[in-house]
Amino acid sequence: MNKSKLLLNAYFEALHDLIFNQKEVIKDEIDELLRTELDKLVLVNDEKITAYMDASLAFLDERIEMYNPVGLQYLYDNQTSEFARQIELQLDWYDSSAEFQSILEAVDALNRSGFEPEQLPQLAQQLVTRFGAFPDRSIIDNYLKKPSTRKLPDYILARSIEKMIKEALK
């Protein structure tokens, strides 16, 4: 495995550990943000709050699993065809390819500057500080451009994770 790939894996592992360890903080933030957003949309009732909360929490569990070091090999090691990648982009309501490319460029730049394996945790932390949790920026930006209730659980989760990261890395 080359050093760029090691660093990218370290970034995702750092996200996994941080989000897994701060899951309760994120859940509390989801609850608070969700109620605020549903108030804005005039959609507040117990059934809707529960449904959106359940969806957001399911996405939280998916995200933790996505960053799981064991799961990473299935997510990023398998090179899919360009056609499969385009289908995936069409199924997602947000396009995170530019965000991911930025992360890859930063990883490659760090690799070119040279680092030792024992520096991986601190470099991964730098990437988390700089980029937050992938694909949160894409989710937040796309939601703000065109809000909809269909996008709300992803948006609430992304905002909750990013707030937790800022607080945890102060």
ZIRA-V438116 format. One record per helix or strand of 2 or more residues. SS is the DSSP state (A for helix, B for strand). FROM is the first residue (numbers start at 0). TO is the last residue. If there is no record, write none. Layout:
BEGIN
ss=SS from=FROM to=TO
ss=SS from=FROM to=TO
END
This chain:
BEGIN
ss=A from=2 to=20
ss=A from=22 to=39
ss=A from=45 to=66
ss=A from=68 to=76
ss=A from=81 to=90
ss=A from=96 to=112
ss=A from=116 to=130
ss=A from=135 to=144
ss=A from=148 to=167
END
